[in-house]
């Protein structure tokens, strides 16, 4: 079953959605949101007991990301 949801976004969020369309290779805001939800679910499943994940970038620099709170 498909449902429609409407979001009001400011100019900064709209610009981010447009940027992420390119990054994710999708054509719609809904596509961006689906990808973001998939990433969020994955990150949540990989978080430690403190709700933290460590992300390593291409330069091998590590950043801790706290998912809760």
MARDO-311805 format. One record per residue (C-alpha): residue in three letters; x, y, z. Coordinates in steps of 0.05 Angstrom, whole numbers, plus 5000, padded with zeros to 4 digits. Layout:
N
alaXYZ
...
# end
This chain:
69
unk500050005000
unk502750684981
unk501451305023
unk502752035009
unk506052485060
unk507153225053
unk513053585086
unk514154325093
unk521554475086
unk525755115089
unk530455335034
unk536554995066
unk532954335071
unk530454394999
unk537654524976
unk540053915015
unk534553484984
unk536853704915
unk544053554932
unk542352864958
unk538352704896
unk544852744857
unk548952384911
unk543851814917
unk542351784842
unk534851884851
unk530052354818
unk525052514873
unk524852764944
unk521352114962
unk527351734934
unk531952144979
unk527652005039
unk527351255024
unk535051225018
unk535851635082
unk531251165119
unk535150555094
unk541650875118
unk538551055185
unk536050345195
unk542950065178
unk546450545225
unk541650385281
unk542749645272
unk550349735274
unk550550205334
unk553749975399
unk550349955467
unk551450705474
unk547850835408
unk554351045376
unk557450865308
unk564351035284
unk564951275212
unk571651265175
unk572351715114
unk576751635053
unk582651955089
unk581851435145
unk579551975194
unk574551715244
unk568452065271
unk563751825325
unk556451925312
unk551451885369
unk544751655343
unk540551745407
unk538752415436
# end
